[in-house]
Amino acid sequence: MKTGIIGCGNIADIYFSNSIKYFNNFEIVACADIKPEASKHYANIYNVENLTIDQILNNEEIELIINLTIPDVHFEVSKSIIQSGKHVYSEKPLSIEFHHGKKLLELSRQKNLYLGCAPDTFLGAGIQESKKILSNNKIGNIVLGSISMGVAGHEIWHPNPDFYYQYGGGPVLDMGPYYFTALVNLLGSAKNVYSQSRTVYNKRVIGSGERKNQQIKVDIPTTLVSQIEFENGTLVDSFFSFDIWKHNKNHIELYGDLGSINIPDPNTFGGSIQLCTEKNGEWKTIETNENNLGKINVENSKKTNEKPGIANYRGIGVSEMVDSIKNNRINRCNGELSLHVLDILDTIIKSAKEDKKLELRSSVSAIEYFSEEENFKLLK
Ligand SMILES: NC(=O)c1ccc[n+]([C@@H]2O[C@H](COP(=O)([O-])OP(=O)(O)OC[C@H]3O[C@@H](n4cnc5c(N)ncnc54)[C@H](O)[C@@H]3O)[C@@H](O)[C@H]2O)c1
């Protein structure tokens, strides 16, 4: 499928290179950006057409556009893609406003077009193998869980980190999509949220680039601690922070009535799962780096010199969506899922602001296991 990209910044490179290296069913033929020099840069490297936004939207050859702009404009850009009659796949989050995400889902349905959204890391072996373990009832009924993401702040490495500390930024909207997309895949829809928040530092100091040592103002909460109840009854404690210098917490742990599972970083495709099925027993480690997408890592590593387990398959969600379009079925990184995830993120922030427990406004159908065979089919 002929594909275009709007938004040619940091993350664009991996979409261009992976489309060439891995996937057999979509081809990036053109790109555009509000900054013409940004799209020119990638057009030259990857030998694709450098178009204006209007030209890419009106190009009849292109059936799908990947939206890699900043979160603040995801809604406007995705809306214009759908209105131009093309399928859209957006980077995360779907939007920074729930009502805008809802509008995108409605519009795509009205126009009979596919709406996809990152992250697609949950299609990797780390989360898919965990899903298999849970559906095989290895730890029984899941009753409790704990998720955690804590860093000292992106201003340490990002040369223009202002947006992380303004409305639409913060640790939940930035990193929450990875955790909640994985959790919703494993547990189903969430039901309600209660959160509290803190802003530990009122100012941040930029650590790199031309603005090094410049101070920026913090306008939003930088730590959000929440309790999230899922429709299946699971109660999850959730911790997202840009205020933590160092910690030893795990990314995602789920506790069932027959055992516990420690699930790898949902921002990667592989990792080690730990499983314990005896009261107070030992962890058993299950490596996923040589499974599923990890197994393909091993094969590709011969060609590309990548180390198994650290390869980055971003774009697999686009490829899976193209395959879904061709076979007339629902894609896994779909609009309903990303809207529900956005609902969770937005409700976490609102609940802290209003200091009360809030019900979610959406739910999502179960997302099917992504098998190795389906995965292989998409690869070169
Ligand atoms: N950088 C990463 O490591 C990373 C990782 C995962 C996901 N993401 C997500 O990818 C998206 C992009 O992030 P990034 O780091 O590449 O940002 P970036 O700022 O490097 O690039 C964004 C690009 O979008 C362009 N743009 C902005 N508004 C536009 C508009 N209205 N129309 C057309 N182009 C417009 C900008 O000119 C810029 O070139 C974000 O949603 C982010 O959450 C980034």
The ligand as an SDF file (V2000), in Angstrom:
LIG
                    3D

 44 48  0  0  0  0  0  0  0  0999 V2000
   11.0510   10.7840   19.8300 N   0  0  0  0  0  0  0  0  0  0  0  0
   10.7640    9.6090   20.3750 C   0  0  0  0  0  0  0  0  0  0  0  0
   11.6460    8.9160   20.9140 O   0  0  0  0  0  0  0  0  0  0  0  0
    9.3490    9.0690   20.3400 C   0  0  0  0  0  0  0  0  0  0  0  0
    9.1630    7.7480   20.7110 C   0  0  0  0  0  0  0  0  0  0  0  0
    7.8930    7.2190   20.6160 C   0  0  0  0  0  0  0  0  0  0  0  0
    6.8540    8.0100   20.1960 C   0  0  0  0  0  0  0  0  0  0  0  0
    7.0310    9.3170   19.8770 N   0  0  0  0  0  0  0  0  0  0  0  0
    5.8690   10.1050   19.4580 C   0  0  0  0  0  0  0  0  0  0  0  0
    6.0620   10.5140   18.1000 O   0  0  0  0  0  0  0  0  0  0  0  0
    5.4660   11.7940   17.8890 C   0  0  0  0  0  0  0  0  0  0  0  0
    6.5040   12.7220   17.3230 C   0  0  0  0  0  0  0  0  0  0  0  0
    7.5760   12.8230   18.2300 O   0  0  0  0  0  0  0  0  0  0  0  0
    9.0070   13.3500   17.7640 P   0  0  0  0  0  0  0  0  0  0  0  0
    9.9210   13.1170   18.8960 O   0  0  0  0  0  0  0  0  0  0  0  0
    9.3430   12.8190   16.4030 O   0  0  0  0  0  0  0  0  0  0  0  0
    8.6860   14.9230   17.6750 O   0  0  0  0  0  0  0  0  0  0  0  0
    9.4920   16.0300   16.8820 P   0  0  0  0  0  0  0  0  0  0  0  0
    9.1720   17.3220   17.5230 O   0  0  0  0  0  0  0  0  0  0  0  0
   10.9220   15.6140   16.7360 O   0  0  0  0  0  0  0  0  0  0  0  0
    8.8410   15.9700   15.3960 O   0  0  0  0  0  0  0  0  0  0  0  0
    7.5380   16.3520   15.1130 C   0  0  0  0  0  0  0  0  0  0  0  0
    7.4890   16.9300   13.6850 C   0  0  0  0  0  0  0  0  0  0  0  0
    6.1370   17.2840   13.4050 O   0  0  0  0  0  0  0  0  0  0  0  0
    6.1310   18.5200   12.6870 C   0  0  0  0  0  0  0  0  0  0  0  0
    4.8360   19.1660   12.8700 N   0  0  0  0  0  0  0  0  0  0  0  0
    4.3680   19.7970   13.9840 C   0  0  0  0  0  0  0  0  0  0  0  0
    3.1230   20.2570   13.7690 N   0  0  0  0  0  0  0  0  0  0  0  0
    2.7950   19.8970   12.4970 C   0  0  0  0  0  0  0  0  0  0  0  0
    1.6510   20.0980   11.6880 C   0  0  0  0  0  0  0  0  0  0  0  0
    0.5650   20.7360   12.1600 N   0  0  0  0  0  0  0  0  0  0  0  0
    1.6610   19.5980   10.4350 N   0  0  0  0  0  0  0  0  0  0  0  0
    2.7390   18.9420    9.9490 C   0  0  0  0  0  0  0  0  0  0  0  0
    3.8710   18.7490   10.6600 N   0  0  0  0  0  0  0  0  0  0  0  0
    3.9000   19.2160   11.9220 C   0  0  0  0  0  0  0  0  0  0  0  0
    7.2890   19.2900   13.2920 C   0  0  0  0  0  0  0  0  0  0  0  0
    7.7190   20.3310   12.4300 O   0  0  0  0  0  0  0  0  0  0  0  0
    8.3300   18.1980   13.5070 C   0  0  0  0  0  0  0  0  0  0  0  0
    9.1750   18.0630   12.3790 O   0  0  0  0  0  0  0  0  0  0  0  0
    4.8960   12.2210   19.2430 C   0  0  0  0  0  0  0  0  0  0  0  0
    3.5370   11.9160   19.2770 O   0  0  0  0  0  0  0  0  0  0  0  0
    5.6500   11.3630   20.2560 C   0  0  0  0  0  0  0  0  0  0  0  0
    4.8460   11.0980   21.3940 O   0  0  0  0  0  0  0  0  0  0  0  0
    8.2790    9.8600   19.9170 C   0  0  0  0  0  0  0  0  0  0  0  0
  1  2  1  0
  2  3  2  0
  2  4  1  0
  4  5  1  0
  4 44  2  0
  5  6  2  0
  6  7  1  0
  7  8  2  0
  8  9  1  0
  8 44  1  0
  9 10  1  0
  9 42  1  0
 10 11  1  0
 11 12  1  0
 11 40  1  0
 12 13  1  0
 13 14  1  0
 14 15  2  0
 14 16  1  0
 14 17  1  0
 17 18  1  0
 18 19  2  0
 18 20  1  0
 18 21  1  0
 21 22  1  0
 22 23  1  0
 23 24  1  0
 23 38  1  0
 24 25  1  0
 25 26  1  0
 25 36  1  0
 26 27  1  0
 26 35  1  0
 27 28  2  0
 28 29  1  0
 29 30  1  0
 29 35  2  0
 30 31  1  0
 30 32  2  0
 32 33  1  0
 33 34  2  0
 34 35  1  0
 36 37  1  0
 36 38  1  0
 38 39  1  0
 40 41  1  0
 40 42  1  0
 42 43  1  0
M  CHG  2   8   1  16  -1
M  END
$$$$
